[in-house]
């Protein structure tokens, strides 16, 4: 996958979520707030990753904090996707993309 800057990664995830939310023909106010929150969380994830990487060798607490943040983002995406109680191929691709866009520590 191409290297993207943080802003591009946030916009990619946000765009994917909006596409899924539009599947039923509309994006509700609740869906819009959820999408904005996930985009904000993705941005915070990359800020945290940058802070951790700038310190040098990550501690086990750093790893746990980053993993918790990633899990929270994925959990919110699942909530958004599961509202219609079915998972489409596009939604599966969203999960894959989110996981690829949120790297682990080395």
MOPAC internal coordinates of N, CA, C and O (Angstrom, degrees):
PM7 1SCF
backbone

  N    0.0000 0     0.00 0     0.00 0    0    0    0
  C    1.4559 1     0.00 0     0.00 0    1    0    0
  C    1.5296 1   109.63 1     0.00 0    2    1    0
  O    1.2310 1   120.47 1   -38.93 1    3    2    1
  N    1.3028 1   116.71 1   141.07 1    3    2    1
  C    1.4600 1   123.23 1   178.90 1    5    3    2
  C    1.5273 1   110.32 1   -58.86 1    6    5    3
  O    1.2310 1   120.38 1   -33.13 1    7    6    5
  N    1.3310 1   116.89 1   146.87 1    7    6    5
  C    1.4550 1   120.68 1   173.67 1    9    7    6
  C    1.5198 1   108.69 1   -77.14 1   10    9    7
  O    1.2310 1   120.57 1   -53.41 1   11   10    9
  N    1.3234 1   116.51 1   126.59 1   11   10    9
  C    1.4532 1   122.88 1   178.83 1   13   11   10
  C    1.5183 1   108.51 1  -115.78 1   14   13   11
  O    1.2310 1   120.34 1   -27.87 1   15   14   13
  N    1.3394 1   116.95 1   152.13 1   15   14   13
  C    1.4522 1   117.84 1   173.01 1   17   15   14
  C    1.5290 1   107.94 1   -79.77 1   18   17   15
  O    1.2310 1   121.23 1    -9.29 1   19   18   17
  N    1.3150 1   115.24 1   170.71 1   19   18   17
  C    1.4665 1   120.61 1  -174.65 1   21   19   18
  C    1.5198 1   111.60 1   -56.96 1   22   21   19
  O    1.2310 1   120.26 1   134.24 1   23   22   21
  N    1.3239 1   117.11 1   -45.76 1   23   22   21
  C    1.4685 1   120.70 1  -178.72 1   25   23   22
  C    1.5287 1   110.93 1   -59.68 1   26   25   23
  O    1.2310 1   120.69 1   137.00 1   27   26   25
  N    1.3303 1   116.29 1   -43.00 1   27   26   25
  C    1.4684 1   119.86 1   179.24 1   29   27   26
  C    1.5282 1   111.09 1   -63.59 1   30   29   27
  O    1.2310 1   120.10 1   139.41 1   31   30   29
  N    1.3225 1   117.41 1   -40.59 1   31   30   29
  C    1.4650 1   120.83 1   179.29 1   33   31   30
  C    1.5225 1   111.04 1   -63.09 1   34   33   31
  O    1.2310 1   120.68 1   136.48 1   35   34   33
  N    1.3158 1   116.30 1   -43.52 1   35   34   33
  C    1.4659 1   120.42 1   178.56 1   37   35   34
  C    1.5240 1   109.94 1   -62.06 1   38   37   35
  O    1.2310 1   120.25 1   135.40 1   39   38   37
  N    1.3243 1   117.14 1   -44.60 1   39   38   37
  C    1.4656 1   120.85 1  -179.28 1   41   39   38
  C    1.5275 1   112.12 1   -66.02 1   42   41   39
  O    1.2310 1   119.84 1   144.26 1   43   42   41
  N    1.3206 1   117.92 1   -35.74 1   43   42   41
  C    1.4684 1   121.13 1   177.49 1   45   43   42
  C    1.5169 1   110.22 1   -62.64 1   46   45   43
  O    1.2310 1   120.23 1   130.71 1   47   46   45
  N    1.3270 1   117.16 1   -49.29 1   47   46   45
  C    1.4644 1   121.13 1  -179.97 1   49   47   46
  C    1.5228 1   110.00 1   -62.17 1   50   49   47
  O    1.2310 1   120.16 1   135.37 1   51   50   49
  N    1.3234 1   117.30 1   -44.63 1   51   50   49
  C    1.4660 1   121.10 1  -179.50 1   53   51   50
  C    1.5347 1   110.92 1   -61.64 1   54   53   51
  O    1.2310 1   120.42 1   136.73 1   55   54   53
  N    1.3213 1   116.81 1   -43.27 1   55   54   53
  C    1.4636 1   121.36 1   178.92 1   57   55   54
  C    1.5260 1   111.72 1   -61.67 1   58   57   55
  O    1.2310 1   120.70 1   137.57 1   59   58   57
  N    1.3280 1   116.26 1   -42.43 1   59   58   57
  C    1.4712 1   120.23 1   178.51 1   61   59   58
  C    1.5331 1   110.79 1   -62.76 1   62   61   59
  O    1.2310 1   120.53 1   136.37 1   63   62   61
  N    1.3131 1   116.60 1   -43.63 1   63   62   61
  C    1.4613 1   119.83 1  -179.73 1   65   63   62
  C    1.5252 1   111.51 1   -65.31 1   66   65   63
  O    1.2310 1   120.21 1   140.84 1   67   66   65
  N    1.3104 1   117.21 1   -39.16 1   67   66   65
  C    1.4693 1   120.77 1   177.84 1   69   67   66
  C    1.5283 1   110.25 1   -63.53 1   70   69   67
  O    1.2310 1   120.18 1   137.88 1   71   70   69
  N    1.3168 1   117.26 1   -42.12 1   71   70   69
  C    1.4682 1   120.74 1   178.19 1   73   71   70
  C    1.5215 1   111.20 1   -59.18 1   74   73   71
  O    1.2310 1   120.85 1   137.25 1   75   74   73
  N    1.3099 1   115.97 1   -42.75 1   75   74   73
  C    1.4692 1   120.03 1   179.61 1   77   75   74
  C    1.5197 1   110.38 1   -68.35 1   78   77   75
  O    1.2310 1   120.53 1   138.12 1   79   78   77
  N    1.3377 1   116.59 1   -41.88 1   79   78   77
  C    1.4655 1   119.57 1   179.69 1   81   79   78
  C    1.5289 1   111.49 1   -62.77 1   82   81   79
  O    1.2310 1   119.83 1   149.24 1   83   82   81
  N    1.3345 1   117.94 1   -30.76 1   83   82   81
  C    1.4667 1   122.19 1  -179.68 1   85   83   82
  C    1.5297 1   112.69 1   -78.37 1   86   85   83
  O    1.2310 1   120.18 1   174.48 1   87   86   85
  N    1.3230 1   117.26 1    -5.52 1   87   86   85
  C    1.4637 1   121.27 1  -176.72 1   89   87   86
  C    1.5267 1   112.10 1   -53.50 1   90   89   87
  O    1.2310 1   120.31 1   141.87 1   91   90   89
  N    1.3381 1   117.02 1   -38.13 1   91   90   89
  C    1.4670 1   120.08 1  -179.27 1   93   91   90
  C    1.5296 1   112.00 1   -88.50 1   94   93   91
  O    1.2310 1   120.22 1  -171.02 1   95   94   93
  N    1.3229 1   117.19 1     8.98 1   95   94   93
  C    1.4546 1   120.76 1   175.59 1   97   95   94
  C    1.5078 1   114.97 1    98.03 1   98   97   95
  O    1.2310 1   119.73 1   171.99 1   99   98   97
  N    1.3215 1   118.13 1    -8.01 1   99   98   97
  C    1.4623 1   119.62 1  -179.67 1  101   99   98
  C    1.5231 1   109.43 1  -154.00 1  102  101   99
  O    1.2310 1   121.64 1   -23.36 1  103  102  101
  N    1.3179 1   114.46 1   156.64 1  103  102  101
  C    1.4614 1   121.03 1   173.53 1  105  103  102
  C    1.5219 1   105.96 1  -112.69 1  106  105  103
  O    1.2310 1   120.86 1   -66.21 1  107  106  105
  N    1.3248 1   115.96 1   113.79 1  107  106  105
  C    1.4616 1   119.68 1  -178.86 1  109  107  106
  C    1.5253 1   110.33 1   -73.65 1  110  109  107
  O    1.2310 1   121.07 1   -15.83 1  111  110  109
  N    1.3096 1   115.56 1   164.17 1  111  110  109
  C    1.4632 1   120.73 1   177.13 1  113  111  110
  C    1.5333 1   110.41 1   -60.17 1  114  113  111
  O    1.2310 1   120.39 1   141.05 1  115  114  113
  N    1.3262 1   116.87 1   -38.95 1  115  114  113
  C    1.4655 1   121.51 1   178.58 1  117  115  114
  C    1.5287 1   110.67 1   -64.42 1  118  117  115
  O    1.2310 1   120.39 1   135.93 1  119  118  117
  N    1.3327 1   116.85 1   -44.07 1  119  118  117
  C    1.4660 1   120.54 1   177.90 1  121  119  118
  C    1.5234 1   111.00 1   -62.84 1  122  121  119
  O    1.2310 1   120.74 1   138.83 1  123  122  121
  N    1.3174 1   116.20 1   -41.17 1  123  122  121
  C    1.4561 1   120.87 1   179.60 1  125  123  122
  C    1.5252 1   111.11 1   -62.29 1  126  125  123
  O    1.2310 1   120.22 1   136.78 1  127  126  125
  N    1.3308 1   117.18 1   -43.22 1  127  126  125
  C    1.4716 1   120.91 1   177.47 1  129  127  126
  C    1.5249 1   110.74 1   -63.40 1  130  129  127
  O    1.2310 1   120.57 1   138.21 1  131  130  129
  N    1.3447 1   116.51 1   -41.79 1  131  130  129
  C    1.4553 1   121.02 1   179.57 1  133  131  130
  C    1.5316 1   110.48 1   -62.91 1  134  133  131
  O    1.2310 1   120.20 1   135.79 1  135  134  133
  N    1.3140 1   117.22 1   -44.21 1  135  134  133
  C    1.4627 1   121.77 1   179.20 1  137  135  134
  C    1.5270 1   110.18 1   -61.60 1  138  137  135
  O    1.2310 1   120.41 1   135.25 1  139  138  137
  N    1.3198 1   116.82 1   -44.75 1  139  138  137
  C    1.4631 1   119.90 1   178.65 1  141  139  138
  C    1.5315 1   111.21 1   -62.45 1  142  141  139
  O    1.2310 1   120.75 1   141.46 1  143  142  141
  N    1.3332 1   116.18 1   -38.54 1  143  142  141
  C    1.4633 1   120.19 1   179.38 1  145  143  142
  C    1.5366 1   110.93 1   -66.31 1  146  145  143
  O    1.2310 1   120.57 1   137.22 1  147  146  145
  N    1.3175 1   116.52 1   -42.78 1  147  146  145
  C    1.4744 1   119.70 1   178.08 1  149  147  146
  C    1.5246 1   109.81 1   -63.23 1  150  149  147
  O    1.2310 1   119.88 1   136.43 1  151  150  149
  N    1.3274 1   117.83 1   -43.57 1  151  150  149
  C    1.4697 1   120.92 1   178.73 1  153  151  150
  C    1.5305 1   110.14 1   -60.44 1  154  153  151
  O    1.2310 1   120.37 1   138.34 1  155  154  153
  N    1.3094 1   116.91 1   -41.66 1  155  154  153
  C    1.4612 1   120.97 1   177.37 1  157  155  154
  C    1.5276 1   110.60 1   -63.41 1  158  157  155
  O    1.2310 1   120.76 1   138.18 1  159  158  157
  N    1.3322 1   116.15 1   -41.82 1  159  158  157
  C    1.4700 1   120.85 1   178.91 1  161  159  158
  C    1.5327 1   111.28 1   -64.25 1  162  161  159
  O    1.2310 1   120.20 1   141.12 1  163  162  161
  N    1.3347 1   117.23 1   -38.88 1  163  162  161
  C    1.4674 1   120.61 1   177.99 1  165  163  162
  C    1.5277 1   109.26 1   -63.34 1  166  165  163
  O    1.2310 1   120.44 1   137.57 1  167  166  165
  N    1.3110 1   116.77 1   -42.43 1  167  166  165
  C    1.4563 1   120.70 1   177.43 1  169  167  166
  C    1.5340 1   110.30 1   -61.22 1  170  169  167
  O    1.2310 1   120.02 1   134.66 1  171  170  169
  N    1.3343 1   117.56 1   -45.34 1  171  170  169
  C    1.4592 1   121.67 1   178.35 1  173  171  170
  C    1.5269 1   111.02 1   -62.16 1  174  173  171
  O    1.2310 1   120.59 1   143.36 1  175  174  173
  N    1.3205 1   116.49 1   -36.64 1  175  174  173
  C    1.4635 1   121.10 1   178.42 1  177  175  174
  C    1.5271 1   110.19 1   -59.35 1  178  177  175
  O    1.2310 1   120.56 1   132.53 1  179  178  177
  N    1.3236 1   116.53 1   -47.47 1  179  178  177
  C    1.4571 1   119.96 1  -178.81 1  181  179  178
  C    1.5264 1   112.11 1   -70.06 1  182  181  179
  O    1.2310 1   119.99 1   147.29 1  183  182  181
  N    1.3247 1   117.63 1   -32.71 1  183  182  181
  C    1.4594 1   119.71 1   174.39 1  185  183  182
  C    1.5295 1   110.31 1   -64.76 1  186  185  183
  O    1.2310 1   120.58 1   136.93 1  187  186  185
  N    1.3302 1   116.50 1   -43.07 1  187  186  185
  C    1.4598 1   121.36 1   177.55 1  189  187  186
  C    1.5251 1   110.37 1   -62.67 1  190  189  187
  O    1.2310 1   120.41 1   134.20 1  191  190  189
  N    1.3133 1   116.83 1   -45.80 1  191  190  189
  C    1.4619 1   121.28 1   178.90 1  193  191  190
  C    1.5320 1   110.61 1   -58.41 1  194  193  191
  O    1.2310 1   120.42 1   137.12 1  195  194  193
  N    1.3076 1   116.81 1   -42.88 1  195  194  193
  C    1.4542 1   121.53 1   179.23 1  197  195  194
  C    1.5242 1   111.32 1   -63.62 1  198  197  195
  O    1.2310 1   120.27 1   135.88 1  199  198  197
  N    1.3381 1   117.09 1   -44.12 1  199  198  197
  C    1.4731 1   120.93 1   177.99 1  201  199  198
  C    1.5242 1   110.99 1   -61.51 1  202  201  199
  O    1.2310 1   120.81 1   135.25 1  203  202  201
  N    1.3213 1   116.05 1   -44.75 1  203  202  201
  C    1.4619 1   120.36 1  -179.42 1  205  203  202
  C    1.5294 1   110.32 1   -63.02 1  206  205  203
  O    1.2310 1   120.50 1   134.22 1  207  206  205
  N    1.3123 1   116.65 1   -45.78 1  207  206  205
  C    1.4642 1   120.70 1  -179.25 1  209  207  206
  C    1.5262 1   112.12 1   -64.67 1  210  209  207
  O    1.2310 1   120.40 1   147.91 1  211  210  209
  N    1.3160 1   116.84 1   -32.09 1  211  210  209
  C    1.4705 1   119.83 1  -178.55 1  213  211  210
  C    1.5339 1   112.06 1   -72.44 1  214  213  211
  O    1.2310 1   120.19 1   160.14 1  215  214  213
  N    1.3250 1   117.25 1   -19.86 1  215  214  213
  C    1.4651 1   121.41 1   179.85 1  217  215  214
  C    1.5271 1   112.37 1   -80.08 1  218  217  215
  O    1.2310 1   120.47 1   164.88 1  219  218  217
  N    1.2943 1   116.70 1   -15.12 1  219  218  217
  C    1.4638 1   120.03 1  -176.03 1  221  219  218
  C    1.5093 1   110.11 1   105.75 1  222  221  219
  O    1.2310 1   120.59 1    46.43 1  223  222  221
  N    1.3093 1   116.47 1  -133.57 1  223  222  221
  C    1.4706 1   121.71 1  -177.79 1  225  223  222
  C    1.5335 1   110.46 1   -66.35 1  226  225  223
  O    1.2310 1   119.70 1   -57.34 1  227  226  225
  N    1.3405 1   118.18 1   122.66 1  227  226  225
  C    1.4722 1   120.36 1  -179.75 1  229  227  226
  C    1.5318 1   111.52 1   -71.50 1  230  229  227
  O    1.2310 1   121.27 1   -38.10 1  231  230  229
  N    1.3250 1   115.18 1   141.90 1  231  230  229
  C    1.4632 1   120.74 1   176.86 1  233  231  230
  C    1.5230 1   109.71 1   -84.75 1  234  233  231
  O    1.2310 1   120.80 1    -8.77 1  235  234  233
  N    1.3130 1   116.08 1   171.23 1  235  234  233
  C    1.4663 1   119.59 1   176.90 1  237  235  234
  C    1.5270 1   109.97 1   -66.16 1  238  237  235
  O    1.2310 1   119.71 1   148.42 1  239  238  237
  N    1.3252 1   118.16 1   -31.58 1  239  238  237
  C    1.4684 1   120.67 1   175.83 1  241  239  238
  C    1.5258 1   111.05 1   -66.88 1  242  241  239
  O    1.2310 1   120.74 1   140.45 1  243  242  241
  N    1.3386 1   116.20 1   -39.55 1  243  242  241
  C    1.4704 1   120.19 1   176.27 1  245  243  242
  C    1.5235 1   110.34 1   -59.82 1  246  245  243
  O    1.2310 1   120.99 1   133.45 1  247  246  245
  N    1.3262 1   115.71 1   -46.55 1  247  246  245
  C    1.4663 1   120.68 1  -179.60 1  249  247  246
  C    1.5281 1   110.99 1   -61.52 1  250  249  247
  O    1.2310 1   120.82 1   137.63 1  251  250  249
  N    1.3380 1   116.04 1   -42.37 1  251  250  249
  C    1.4642 1   120.35 1  -179.83 1  253  251  250
  C    1.5176 1   111.06 1   -65.44 1  254  253  251
  O    1.2310 1   120.16 1   139.15 1  255  254  253
  N    1.3254 1   117.29 1   -40.85 1  255  254  253
  C    1.4613 1   120.97 1   179.81 1  257  255  254
  C    1.5301 1   110.91 1   -64.87 1  258  257  255
  O    1.2310 1   120.70 1   137.64 1  259  258  257
  N    1.3208 1   116.26 1   -42.36 1  259  258  257
  C    1.4634 1   120.34 1   179.60 1  261  259  258
  C    1.5358 1   110.66 1   -66.61 1  262  261  259
  O    1.2310 1   120.43 1   137.89 1  263  262  261
  N    1.3186 1   116.79 1   -42.11 1  263  262  261
  C    1.4645 1   120.71 1   178.78 1  265  263  262
  C    1.5295 1   110.30 1   -63.02 1  266  265  263
  O    1.2310 1   120.28 1   137.33 1  267  266  265
  N    1.3221 1   117.07 1   -42.67 1  267  266  265
  C    1.4765 1   121.31 1   179.04 1  269  267  266
  C    1.5264 1   110.57 1   -61.26 1  270  269  267
  O    1.2310 1   120.27 1   138.48 1  271  270  269
  N    1.3314 1   117.08 1   -41.52 1  271  270  269
  C    1.4628 1   121.19 1   179.20 1  273  271  270
  C    1.5364 1   110.50 1   -64.29 1  274  273  271
  O    1.2310 1   120.81 1   136.78 1  275  274  273
  N    1.3389 1   116.06 1   -43.22 1  275  274  273
  C    1.4660 1   120.42 1   179.22 1  277  275  274
  C    1.5270 1   110.55 1   -63.62 1  278  277  275
  O    1.2310 1   120.29 1   135.66 1  279  278  277
  N    1.3119 1   117.06 1   -44.34 1  279  278  277
  C    1.4636 1   121.80 1   178.96 1  281  279  278
  C    1.5264 1   110.97 1   -60.69 1  282  281  279
  O    1.2310 1   120.36 1   140.60 1  283  282  281
  N    1.3190 1   116.91 1   -39.40 1  283  282  281
  C    1.4572 1   121.40 1   178.73 1  285  283  282
  C    1.5324 1   111.17 1   -63.33 1  286  285  283
  O    1.2310 1   120.43 1   137.85 1  287  286  285
  N    1.3210 1   116.79 1   -42.15 1  287  286  285
  C    1.4659 1   121.10 1   179.14 1  289  287  286
  C    1.5278 1   110.22 1   -63.63 1  290  289  287
  O    1.2310 1   120.65 1   133.13 1  291  290  289
  N    1.3193 1   116.36 1   -46.87 1  291  290  289
  C    1.4684 1   120.51 1  -179.64 1  293  291  290
  C    1.5249 1   110.41 1   -63.65 1  294  293  291
  O    1.2310 1   120.44 1   140.09 1  295  294  293
  N    1.3224 1   116.76 1   -39.91 1  295  294  293
  C    1.4664 1   121.42 1   178.81 1  297  295  294
  C    1.5277 1   111.12 1   -60.33 1  298  297  295
  O    1.2310 1   120.35 1   137.21 1  299  298  297
  N    1.3190 1   116.93 1   -42.79 1  299  298  297
  C    1.4691 1   120.50 1   178.33 1  301  299  298
  C    1.5283 1   110.93 1   -66.25 1  302  301  299
  O    1.2310 1   120.38 1   141.75 1  303  302  301
  N    1.3260 1   116.88 1   -38.25 1  303  302  301
  C    1.4673 1   119.84 1   177.60 1  305  303  302
  C    1.5218 1   110.55 1   -64.91 1  306  305  303
  O    1.2310 1   120.23 1   139.94 1  307  306  305
  N    1.3226 1   117.16 1   -40.06 1  307  306  305
  C    1.4713 1   121.51 1   177.51 1  309  307  306
  C    1.5167 1   109.92 1   -60.72 1  310  309  307
  O    1.2310 1   120.10 1   136.50 1  311  310  309
  N    1.3187 1   117.42 1   -43.50 1  311  310  309
  C    1.4691 1   121.28 1   178.70 1  313  311  310
  C    1.5283 1   110.10 1   -58.48 1  314  313  311
  O    1.2310 1   120.55 1   136.24 1  315  314  313
  N    1.3153 1   116.55 1   -43.76 1  315  314  313
  C    1.4581 1   121.16 1   179.84 1  317  315  314
  C    1.5281 1   111.29 1   -62.89 1  318  317  315
  O    1.2310 1   120.76 1   136.07 1  319  318  317
  N    1.3130 1   116.15 1   -43.93 1  319  318  317
  C    1.4595 1   121.69 1  -176.12 1  321  319  318
  C    1.5174 1   112.51 1   -73.62 1  322  321  319
  O    1.2310 1   119.23 1   142.75 1  323  322  321
  N    1.3001 1   119.07 1   -37.25 1  323  322  321
  C    1.4581 1   122.81 1  -171.40 1  325  323  322
  C    1.5201 1   113.64 1   -79.64 1  326  325  323
  O    1.2310 1   119.24 1   176.29 1  327  326  325
  N    1.2988 1   119.06 1    -3.71 1  327  326  325
  C    1.4602 1   119.85 1  -177.36 1  329  327  326
  C    1.5202 1   112.94 1   -59.98 1  330  329  327
  O    1.2310 1   119.84 1   149.24 1  331  330  329
  N    1.3303 1   117.92 1   -30.76 1  331  330  329
  C    1.4688 1   119.57 1   178.64 1  333  331  330
  C    1.5324 1   112.03 1   -94.13 1  334  333  331
  O    1.2310 1   120.59 1  -176.29 1  335  334  333
  N    1.3355 1   116.47 1     3.71 1  335  334  333
  C    1.4688 1   123.94 1   174.04 1  337  335  334
  C    1.5256 1   114.05 1    64.12 1  338  337  335
  O    1.2310 1   120.03 1  -154.75 1  339  338  337
  N    1.3253 1   117.56 1    25.25 1  339  338  337
  C    1.4620 1   120.71 1   172.64 1  341  339  338
  C    1.5194 1   108.46 1  -148.98 1  342  341  339
  O    1.2310 1   120.96 1   -29.09 1  343  342  341
  N    1.3119 1   115.76 1   150.91 1  343  342  341
  C    1.4465 1   121.24 1  -177.79 1  345  343  342
  C    1.5250 1   108.35 1  -115.14 1  346  345  343
  O    1.2310 1   121.04 1   -61.74 1  347  346  345
  N    1.3222 1   115.61 1   118.26 1  347  346  345
  C    1.4576 1   121.41 1  -179.55 1  349  347  346
  C    1.5339 1   109.67 1   -87.56 1  350  349  347
  O    1.2310 1   120.15 1   -14.59 1  351  350  349
  N    1.3183 1   117.32 1   165.41 1  351  350  349
  C    1.4706 1   119.70 1   174.93 1  353  351  350
  C    1.5332 1   112.27 1   -57.44 1  354  353  351
  O    1.2310 1   120.10 1   142.95 1  355  354  353
  N    1.3364 1   117.42 1   -37.05 1  355  354  353
  C    1.4670 1   120.30 1   177.72 1  357  355  354
  C    1.5257 1   111.12 1   -63.25 1  358  357  355
  O    1.2310 1   120.71 1   140.62 1  359  358  357
  N    1.3062 1   116.26 1   -39.38 1  359  358  357
  C    1.4631 1   119.94 1   179.02 1  361  359  358
  C    1.5260 1   110.95 1   -66.84 1  362  361  359
  O    1.2310 1   120.68 1   141.96 1  363  362  361
  N    1.3239 1   116.31 1   -38.04 1  363  362  361
  C    1.4671 1   119.78 1   175.57 1  365  363  362
  C    1.5231 1   110.14 1   -61.46 1  366  365  363
  O    1.2310 1   120.65 1   139.71 1  367  366  365
  N    1.3260 1   116.36 1   -40.29 1  367  366  365
  C    1.4632 1   120.47 1   177.76 1  369  367  366
  C    1.5211 1   111.17 1   -64.33 1  370  369  367
  O    1.2310 1   120.67 1   145.40 1  371  370  369
  N    1.3476 1   116.32 1   -34.60 1  371  370  369
  C    1.4629 1   119.87 1   177.78 1  373  371  370
  C    1.5258 1   110.27 1   -61.42 1  374  373  371
  O    1.2310 1   120.49 1   133.53 1  375  374  373
  N    1.3385 1   116.66 1   -46.47 1  375  374  373
  C    1.4646 1   120.13 1   178.21 1  377  375  374
  C    1.5240 1   110.47 1   -56.72 1  378  377  375
  O    1.2310 1   121.20 1   133.73 1  379  378  377
  N    1.3063 1   115.31 1   -46.27 1  379  378  377
  C    1.4619 1   120.51 1  -179.08 1  381  379  378
  C    1.5244 1   110.08 1   -61.74 1  382  381  379
  O    1.2310 1   120.48 1   135.44 1  383  382  381
  N    1.3202 1   116.69 1   -44.56 1  383  382  381
  C    1.4661 1   120.93 1  -179.31 1  385  383  382
  C    1.5217 1   111.54 1   -64.16 1  386  385  383
  O    1.2310 1   120.07 1   137.27 1  387  386  385
  N    1.3147 1   117.46 1   -42.73 1  387  386  385
  C    1.4643 1   120.12 1   179.00 1  389  387  386
  C    1.5248 1   109.75 1   -61.12 1  390  389  387
  O    1.2310 1   120.51 1   135.40 1  391  390  389
  N    1.3140 1   116.64 1   -44.60 1  391  390  389
  C    1.4564 1   119.69 1  -179.75 1  393  391  390
  C    1.5209 1   111.51 1   -63.71 1  394  393  391
  O    1.2310 1   120.13 1   140.75 1  395  394  393
  N    1.3204 1   117.36 1   -39.25 1  395  394  393
  C    1.4594 1   120.77 1   178.73 1  397  395  394
  C    1.5180 1   111.95 1   -70.53 1  398  397  395
  O    1.2310 1   119.99 1   145.98 1  399  398  397
  N    1.3188 1   117.63 1   -34.02 1  399  398  397
  C    1.4595 1   121.41 1  -177.86 1  401  399  398
  C    1.5188 1   113.50 1   -79.72 1  402  401  399
  O    1.2310 1   120.41 1   166.30 1  403  402  401
  N    1.3386 1   116.82 1   -13.70 1  403  402  401
  C    1.4628 1   121.14 1   179.26 1  405  403  402
  C    1.5235 1   108.67 1  -111.31 1  406  405  403
  O    1.2310 1   120.17 1   -93.04 1  407  406  405
  N    1.3269 1   117.28 1    86.96 1  407  406  405
  C    1.4575 1   120.26 1  -174.19 1  409  407  406
  C    1.5280 1   113.35 1   -69.47 1  410  409  407
  O    1.2310 1   121.58 1   -23.43 1  411  410  409
  N    1.3156 1   114.58 1   156.57 1  411  410  409
  C    1.4565 1   121.97 1   174.54 1  413  411  410
  C    1.5179 1   108.57 1   -88.42 1  414  413  411
  O    1.2310 1   120.74 1   -14.19 1  415  414  413
  N    1.3109 1   116.20 1   165.81 1  415  414  413
  C    1.4623 1   120.50 1   172.93 1  417  415  414
  C    1.5233 1   109.56 1   -76.06 1  418  417  415
  O    1.2310 1   120.14 1   -32.28 1  419  418  417
  N    1.3231 1   117.34 1   147.72 1  419  418  417
  C    1.4750 1   119.36 1   178.24 1  421  419  418
  C    1.5086 1   111.56 1   -68.39 1  422  421  419
  O    1.2310 1   120.10 1   180.00 1  423  422  421

